[in-house]
Amino acid sequence: MPVLRVLATPRWVGWTLLAICAVVVCGGMAYWQLIRAESDSGTLLNAGYALQWPLFGVFFAALWWRMLRSEARILAEIQEGPDAGSSPAPPAPAAGAIPEADSPFTPRPRGVEPGAGAGRPARVRATEEYNAMLADLNRRDRQDRESTP
C-alpha cells in the first residue's frame, strides 16, 4: 500500500509530527478560549473563538490527509510507468523558465526521482507544458515592451 510506504519516510514523519502539533495547539487554544469565556471577564467573542479553534485543527488534519493521499497517488502513478497514450518526454522548458527546485525536505522514496519526466503522470507533464508556454509568453511580452519606444 503506497500510503504506508509514504508515511515511513523521514519527510512524512516530519509532516505528520507538524500536523499533530498543529491539531494539539488548536485544541489547547479552544480549551483556553472556552475557560476564558466562562470566566467573569469572558465575552461572547471568547466563546466564538472556542468554536473557531477546533475548525482550524480539523483544517490542519484534512490538509495533512490530502497531501498524503496526493503524494501516494503520484507515487503509484510513477511506479506504474508512463501513460500509454502520452509522449515519451516533456518539451524542454522555455528560455526564461525557472528550474524546478529540489525539495527542502529529505528525498522521496527510492525510485521516485524528479528528472526527465518520462515516468511522471500525464497531469504533471501537462502542467509543466502549460507553465513552459506561460513562461514563453511572458518572455515575448517583455521583448515587445522593450522594443516599443
C-alpha positions in Angstrom: 0.0 0.0 0.0 1.6 3.3 -1.1 0.2 5.3 1.8 2.1 3.3 4.4 5.3 3.5 2.4 5.0 7.3 2.1 4.4 7.6 5.9 7.5 5.6 6.6 9.8 8.3 5.1 11.5 10.9 7.3 9.9 13.6 5.2 6.4 12.4 6.1 7.3 11.7 9.7 8.1 15.4 9.9 4.9 16.4 8.2 2.9 14.1 10.5 4.5 15.5 13.6 3.9 19.0 12.4 0.2 18.2 11.8 -0.2 16.6 15.2 1.4 19.6 16.9 -0.9 22.0 15.0 -4.0 20.0 16.0 -2.9 19.8 19.6 -2.2 23.5 19.7 -5.6 24.3 18.2 -7.3 22.1 20.7 -5.4 23.8 23.6 -6.4 27.2 22.2 -10.0 26.1 22.0 -9.9 24.9 25.6 -8.3 28.2 26.8 -10.9 30.3 25.0 -13.7 28.2 26.5 -12.3 28.7 30.0 -11.8 32.4 29.3 -15.4 32.7 28.0 -16.7 31.1 31.2 -14.7 33.4 33.4 -16.1 36.7 34.9 -14.3 38.8 32.3 -15.2 36.4 29.4 -17.3 37.6 26.4 -19.2 36.1 23.6 -16.2 36.7 21.4 -14.2 34.2 23.5 -17.0 31.7 23.0 -16.8 32.3 19.3 -13.1 31.7 19.3 -13.6 28.5 21.3 -15.7 27.2 18.4 -13.3 28.5 15.8 -10.1 26.9 17.0 -11.3 23.3 16.6 -12.2 24.2 12.9 -8.5 25.2 12.5 -7.5 21.9 13.9 -9.8 20.0 11.5 -8.3 22.1 8.7 -4.8 21.0 9.6 -5.8 17.3 9.8 -7.6 17.5 6.5 -4.7 19.3 4.8 -2.3 16.6 6.0 -4.6 13.8 4.8 -5.0 15.4 1.3 -1.2 15.9 1.0 -0.6 12.3 2.0 -3.2 10.9 -0.5 -1.9 13.1 -3.3 1.7 12.0 -2.7 0.6 8.3 -2.5 -1.4 8.7 -5.8 1.6 10.3 -7.6 4.0 7.6 -6.3 1.6 4.9 -7.5 1.3 6.5 -11.0 5.0 6.9 -11.3 5.7 3.3 -10.3 3.1 2.1 -12.9 5.1 3.8 -15.6 4.2 6.4 -18.2 0.7 6.5 -19.7 0.2 4.5 -22.9 -1.0 7.4 -25.0 1.4 10.1 -23.8 4.5 11.4 -25.4 7.8 9.8 -24.1 9.3 13.1 -22.8 8.0 16.5 -22.0 9.2 19.5 -24.0 12.2 21.4 -22.9 11.4 24.4 -20.7 11.4 27.8 -22.2 14.5 30.0 -22.0 13.3 32.1 -19.1 11.7 29.3 -17.1 12.7 28.9 -13.5 14.1 25.4 -12.9 12.3 23.1 -10.5 13.9 23.3 -7.1 14.7 20.3 -5.1 12.6 19.7 -2.0 13.9 21.3 1.2 13.0 18.1 3.0 14.5 14.6 2.8 14.4 12.9 -0.6 11.3 10.9 -1.7 11.4 7.1 -1.6 13.9 5.3 -3.7 12.9 5.1 -7.4 11.0 8.4 -7.3 13.4 11.0 -8.6 12.5 14.2 -10.4 14.2 14.4 -13.7 13.4 13.8 -17.3 9.8 13.3 -16.6 9.3 10.2 -18.6 7.8 8.4 -15.6 5.7 11.4 -14.5 1.9 11.3 -14.6 0.3 12.9 -17.7 -1.3 15.6 -15.4 2.1 16.7 -14.1 3.5 16.8 -17.7 0.6 18.8 -18.9 1.1 21.3 -16.1 4.8 21.6 -17.0 3.9 22.2 -20.6 1.4 24.9 -19.7 3.9 26.6 -17.4 6.5 26.5 -20.1 4.0 28.1 -22.5 3.3 30.8 -20.0 7.0 31.5 -19.5 7.4 31.8 -23.2 4.5 34.2 -23.5 6.0 36.3 -20.6 9.4 36.4 -22.4 7.7 37.5 -25.7 5.7 40.2 -23.8 8.9 41.6 -22.2 10.6 41.7 -25.6 7.7 43.5 -27.1 7.6 46.1 -24.3 11.4 46.6 -24.6 11.3 47.0 -28.4 8.5 49.6 -28.5 9.5 53.2 -27.8 
